[in-house]
Every structure is written in C-alpha cells, then in structure tokens.
Amino acid sequence: MSETIHIKNMVCPRCISAVSNILQGLEIPYSSIKLGEVELTSSLNMETKNAFSKALQDSGFSLIDDRKSQLIEQMKTLVVDKIHHSLDELDIKWADYISQNLHLDYKYLSSLFSSVESITFEQYIINQKIERVKELIIYDELNLSEIAFKLNYSSVAYLSSQFKKVTGMTPTKFKKSTNKNRKHLDGI
C-alpha cells in the first residue's frame, strides 16, 4: 500500500535531489517526489521511518505528521514554487490559487497559517516576493521595471516601497550594497 510522506523545508530542486539521495541510501522505494512530498510505494515500518526521519533532520529537513502542519507546509510550497521556480507570470489571485490547490476554504487556511506561523499568509507571500526581487537584482539581468512586471507589482514605485518596508533599504541601495543579505527560503 502506497504512502504519502510530507517533508518540511523542501524549497528547491536541490532539496528534491537531497531527499531522493536519502531515500536511495536507505533503500526506501518511492514512485514520485516533489517539493514537500514523497509518494512511497509502500508504508514504512517504525524502524525505517525513524532512520528516514533522522537522515532528513541531518540534512535540514523534517517529517510532518499532523494535518495542520502539512497544510501550512503545502501552502508554503505552493508560494515558493510559484514565486521562485515557475516561469509563468505571477498574475494570480493567491486566495483562489491556494484554495483550489488544497481544496479548502481560503479563510480557514489563512487563519490556520497566521495562528501557527505568527505572521499572516499575505506577509509570507510578500516576504517571498522580496527575496525573489533580491535574487533578480543580484543576477543583474533585469531592470527594476522588468522585475516589477515579472512579479506582478502595479508599478516600480510600489515594488520599491514594499522592498524598503521589508528590508529597510531601497532596491537601488540594496544593489549598491556590499552586504547582499539574503535569507534561505525555508527561513522566511
């Protein structure tokens, strides 16, 4: 009987590779792996599950066992995937996107997120977008106008205002700064 395992802190393709290596090292068969989730071909016994959990923790990941934590991690994964890894435009309504993907009421999900994470879901999205802006500024391939368009900001002024509110400096000052303070995606 197959089993779905939820894993915290899987935020990028390298994380998928790392978890895949752990599964292969422990000889745990799986049918698919994606951000935050592994589909095993059979259920794990307690000994194997404990070994898997320890190996994950040694690599900065952790198993998620309760339903509420799984939902929050799925919400985070959807945001990270859409903002950092998708080539699609970011012109979406987050409430619709999240509720359609998780098949639950957005008000419930948003309230759950806020009660556990101590920030609102909307602030989490903003923080992720600002980290993406930092990344794009550092790459220096797009100007601020193009970054604003790519991340669906209504204007460069609005992007700059939100950037300054979150980071304490303007995008231009960040670009000139020698200390390009970026956060790990799983630390946001």
Secondary structure, DSSP 8 states (H G I E B T S, - for coil): --EEEEEET--SHHHHHHHHHHHHHTT--EEEEETTEEEESS---HHHHHHHHHHHHHTT-EEE-SHHHHHHHHHHHHHHIIIII--S-----HHHHHHHHHTS-HHHHHHHHHHHHSS-HHHHHHHHHHHHHHHHHHHTSS-HHHHHHHTT-S-HHHHHHHHHHHHSS-HHHHHH-S------GGG-
